[in-house]
Amino acid sequence: MSTTDAPICSAKGCRAAAVWVLAWNNPKLHTPDRRKTWLACDEHREYLTQFLDMRGFLKDVVPLDEWTQE
């Protein structure tokens, strides 16, 4: 994988490499077993986690290298 293909952080305007997967779902829109994902760099992990958690959407935070092995 080249650096242009590397996963990047989902935070607005961030182009840093992603190292975390934030698994979430919106219970008003998704079935309980469905997982949507955001990617996060170390700098934005806490911000994105809090954003999802405040809304009751956050299900799990996993290192990217572990998530891709599943």
TORZA-768977 format. One line per field, with one value per residue: residue number from 1; residue in three letters; y, z, x of N, C-alpha, C, O in turn. Coordinates in Angstrom, 2 decimals. Each point is the difference from the previous one (the first is absolute). Layout:
N
k <- NUM, ...
r <- ALA, ...
n_c2 <- Y, ...
n_c3 <- Z, ...
n_c1 <- X, ...
ca_c2 <- Y, ...
ca_c3 <- Z, ...
ca_c1 <- X, ...
c_c2 <- Y, ...
c_c3 <- Z, ...
c_c1 <- X, ...
o_c2 <- Y, ...
o_c3 <- Z, ...
o_c1 <- X, ...
***
This chain:
70
k <- 1, 2, 3, 4, 5, 6, 7, 8, 9, 10, 11, 12, 13, 14, 15, 16, 17, 18, 19, 20, 21, 22, 23, 24, 25, 26, 27, 28, 29, 30, 31, 32, 33, 34, 35, 36, 37, 38, 39, 40, 41, 42, 43, 44, 45, 46, 47, 48, 49, 50, 51, 52, 53, 54, 55, 56, 57, 58, 59, 60, 61, 62, 63, 64, 65, 66, 67, 68, 69, 70
r <- MET, SER, THR, THR, ASP, ALA, PRO, ILE, CYS, SER, ALA, LYS, GLY, CYS, ARG, ALA, ALA, ALA, VAL, TRP, VAL, LEU, ALA, TRP, ASN, ASN, PRO, LYS, LEU, HIS, THR, PRO, ASP, ARG, ARG, LYS, THR, TRP, LEU, ALA, CYS, ASP, GLU, HIS, ARG, GLU, TYR, LEU, THR, GLN, PHE, LEU, ASP, MET, ARG, GLY, PHE, LEU, LYS, ASP, VAL, VAL, PRO, LEU, ASP, GLU, TRP, THR, GLN, GLU
n_c2 <- -1.18, 0.77, 1.24, -0.42, -1.80, 1.18, -1.78, 0.88, 1.46, -0.99, -0.04, 1.06, -0.63, -1.54, 0.69, 0.54, -0.54, -1.23, 0.76, 1.56, -1.74, 1.52, -1.55, 0.10, 0.91, 0.14, 0.24, 2.10, -0.21, -0.02, -1.48, -1.09, -1.30, 1.38, -0.56, 1.79, 0.80, 0.11, 1.48, -1.35, 2.25, -0.24, 0.98, -1.32, -1.06, 1.13, 1.16, -1.07, -0.36, 1.70, 0.44, -1.42, 0.33, 1.79, -0.80, -0.39, 1.49, 1.35, -0.74, 1.22, -0.69, 0.35, -1.22, 1.91, 0.48, 1.20, 2.24, 1.10, 0.10, 1.85
n_c3 <- 0.00, -1.75, -0.26, -2.15, 0.17, 0.47, 1.33, -0.81, 0.95, 1.67, 1.25, 0.88, -2.15, 1.10, 0.30, 2.04, 0.36, -1.46, 1.91, -0.70, 1.28, -1.31, 1.61, -2.00, 1.64, -2.02, 2.23, -0.19, 0.14, 1.96, -1.61, 1.38, -1.52, -0.36, -1.67, 1.22, -1.96, 2.03, -1.53, 1.10, -0.15, -0.13, -1.85, -1.78, 0.47, 0.97, -1.31, -1.25, 1.09, 0.32, -1.74, -0.44, 1.03, -0.80, -1.81, 1.24, -0.85, 1.53, -1.73, -1.65, 1.63, -2.23, 1.27, -0.75, 1.18, 1.74, -0.11, -0.33, 2.18, 0.61
n_c1 <- 0.85, -1.11, 1.86, 0.55, 1.34, 1.85, -0.28, -1.91, 1.39, -1.12, 1.87, -1.75, -0.07, -1.18, 2.11, -0.77, 2.14, -1.15, -0.90, -1.44, -0.61, -1.01, 0.04, -1.01, -1.23, -0.96, 0.12, 0.77, 2.24, 1.09, 0.49, -1.40, -1.00, -1.71, 1.42, -0.52, 0.72, 0.93, 0.68, 1.43, 0.12, 2.23, 0.82, -0.28, 1.89, 1.66, 1.38, 1.55, 1.93, 1.44, 1.35, 1.68, 1.97, 1.09, 1.03, 1.85, 1.46, 0.90, 1.24, 0.97, 1.40, 0.17, 1.41, 0.87, 1.84, -0.72, -0.11, 1.91, 0.53, -1.09
ca_c2 <- 1.18, 1.22, 0.99, 0.66, -0.92, -0.26, 0.56, 1.29, 0.40, 0.50, 1.36, 0.99, 0.68, -0.73, -0.90, -0.88, -1.44, -0.55, -1.09, -0.48, -0.17, 0.27, -0.70, 0.66, -0.05, 0.86, -0.94, 0.43, -0.32, -1.27, -1.15, -0.04, -0.66, 0.75, 0.87, 0.98, 0.28, 1.19, -0.22, 1.11, 0.08, 0.14, 1.35, 0.19, -1.15, 0.39, 0.90, -0.76, -0.91, 0.77, 0.40, -1.14, -0.45, 0.95, -0.28, -1.39, -0.77, -0.72, -1.40, -0.55, 0.66, -1.08, 0.36, -0.31, -1.26, -1.10, 0.01, -0.54, -1.42, -0.73
ca_c3 <- 0.00, -0.04, 0.99, -0.49, 0.25, 1.44, 0.62, 0.67, 1.07, -0.41, 0.51, -1.07, -0.37, 0.42, -1.01, 0.70, -0.09, 1.01, 0.80, 0.82, -0.59, 0.92, -0.50, 0.55, -0.76, 0.44, 0.22, -0.70, -1.42, -0.26, 0.85, 1.10, -0.36, -1.04, 0.46, -0.89, 0.55, -0.23, 0.28, 0.78, 0.33, 1.45, 0.42, -0.03, 0.57, 1.14, -0.49, -0.73, 0.97, 0.80, -0.88, -0.17, 1.30, 0.48, -0.71, 0.26, -1.21, 0.06, 0.40, 0.28, -0.54, -0.22, -0.86, -1.41, -0.39, 0.51, -0.71, -1.35, 0.09, 0.25
ca_c1 <- -0.85, 0.79, -0.46, -1.22, -1.11, -0.09, -1.21, 0.22, -0.90, -1.32, -0.24, -0.08, 1.23, 1.20, 0.55, 0.94, -0.27, -0.91, 0.54, -1.12, -1.33, -1.10, -1.19, -1.18, -1.24, -1.08, -1.11, -1.22, 0.15, 0.67, -0.30, 0.98, 1.25, 0.70, 1.07, 0.61, 1.33, 0.81, 1.41, 0.55, 1.42, 0.14, -0.40, -1.45, -0.71, -0.83, -1.06, -1.00, -0.61, -0.96, -1.10, -0.90, -0.48, -1.01, -1.24, -0.38, 0.26, 1.27, -0.08, 1.32, 1.18, 0.95, 1.13, -0.24, 0.63, -0.82, -1.27, 0.17, 0.28, -1.25
c_c2 <- 1.24, 0.99, 0.72, -0.87, -0.27, 0.63, 1.30, 0.27, 0.59, 1.41, 1.00, 0.70, -0.73, -0.96, -0.97, -1.46, -0.45, -1.14, -0.63, -0.15, 0.24, -0.62, 0.61, -0.39, 0.97, -0.89, 0.41, -0.40, -1.41, -1.10, -0.10, -0.63, 0.73, 0.89, 0.86, 0.29, 1.38, -0.40, 1.22, -0.12, 0.13, 1.35, 0.15, -1.14, 0.43, 0.88, -0.79, -0.99, 0.72, 0.41, -1.13, -0.44, 0.91, -0.28, -1.43, -0.92, -0.92, -1.42, -0.55, 0.88, -1.06, 0.51, -0.48, -1.34, -1.22, -0.12, -0.67, -1.48, -0.81, -0.39
c_c3 <- 0.00, 1.03, -0.48, 0.21, 1.48, 0.56, 0.74, 1.03, -0.56, 0.50, -1.16, -0.21, 0.37, -1.12, 0.61, -0.17, 1.15, 0.73, 0.88, -0.86, 1.10, -0.62, 0.68, -0.80, 0.62, 0.17, -0.66, -1.47, -0.28, 0.92, 1.06, -0.37, -1.08, 0.61, -1.16, 0.60, -0.39, 0.31, 0.72, 0.11, 1.52, 0.50, 0.11, 0.61, 1.12, -0.44, -0.70, 0.91, 0.83, -0.82, -0.15, 1.32, 0.56, -0.62, 0.23, -1.17, 0.12, 0.52, 0.39, -0.62, -0.04, -0.82, -1.43, -0.39, 0.54, -0.76, -1.37, 0.02, 0.19, -1.29
c_c1 <- 0.90, -0.54, -1.24, -1.22, -0.21, -1.27, 0.33, -1.09, -1.30, -0.31, 0.08, 1.34, 1.29, 0.44, 1.00, -0.41, -0.90, 0.70, -1.09, -1.25, -1.02, -1.25, -1.23, -1.24, -1.01, -1.23, -1.32, 0.03, 0.50, -0.48, 1.10, 1.34, 0.80, 1.06, 0.49, 1.36, 0.49, 1.42, 0.55, 1.52, 0.09, -0.51, -1.52, -0.80, -0.96, -1.17, -1.11, -0.73, -1.06, -1.21, -1.01, -0.62, -1.08, -1.37, -0.50, 0.26, 1.22, -0.19, 1.37, 1.09, 1.10, 1.18, -0.24, 0.61, -0.75, -1.32, 0.14, 0.31, -1.28, -0.67
o_c2 <- 0.12, -0.19, 0.50, 0.49, -0.67, 1.10, 0.10, -0.59, 0.70, 0.59, -0.11, 0.57, 0.45, -0.70, -0.65, -0.32, 0.40, -0.82, -0.99, 0.76, -0.62, 0.48, 0.19, -0.58, 0.31, -0.48, -0.83, -0.06, -0.56, 0.26, 0.48, 0.36, -0.37, 0.63, -0.50, -0.27, 0.49, -0.86, 1.12, -1.10, 0.16, 0.08, 0.69, 0.05, -0.37, -0.20, 0.19, -0.23, -0.51, -0.04, 0.22, -0.33, -0.48, 0.27, -0.39, -1.08, -1.02, -0.22, -0.80, 0.67, -0.59, 0.78, -1.10, -0.77, -1.06, -1.10, -0.79, -0.66, -1.21, -0.62
o_c3 <- 0.84, 0.53, 0.83, 0.01, 0.37, -0.40, 0.67, -0.05, -1.01, -0.39, -0.87, 0.93, -0.38, -0.58, -0.71, -0.24, 1.14, -0.61, 0.69, -0.94, 1.06, -1.00, 1.22, -1.08, 1.19, -0.99, -0.18, -0.66, -1.05, 1.13, -0.23, 0.58, -0.26, 1.03, -1.03, 1.19, -1.10, 0.85, -0.23, 0.12, 0.67, 1.07, 0.89, 0.03, -0.02, 0.45, 0.31, -0.15, 0.18, 0.49, 0.15, 0.05, 0.60, 0.61, -0.49, -0.08, -0.69, 1.02, 0.94, -1.01, 1.02, -0.94, -0.21, -0.73, -0.61, -0.25, -0.39, -1.03, -0.22, 0.02
o_c1 <- 0.88, -1.09, -0.77, -1.13, -0.97, -0.38, 1.03, -1.09, 0.02, -1.01, 0.86, 0.56, 1.08, -0.83, 0.77, -1.16, 0.19, 0.69, 0.25, -0.21, 0.07, -0.51, -0.01, 0.09, 0.06, -0.55, -0.89, -1.04, -0.32, -0.42, 1.11, 1.02, 1.15, -0.24, 0.43, 0.21, -0.24, 0.25, -0.45, 0.54, -1.02, -0.60, -0.48, -1.23, -1.18, -1.13, -1.17, -1.20, -1.10, -1.12, -1.20, -1.18, -0.96, -1.03, -1.07, -0.59, 0.06, -0.66, 0.10, -0.23, 0.36, -0.19, -0.52, -0.63, 0.04, -0.48, -0.85, -0.13, 0.01, -1.06
***
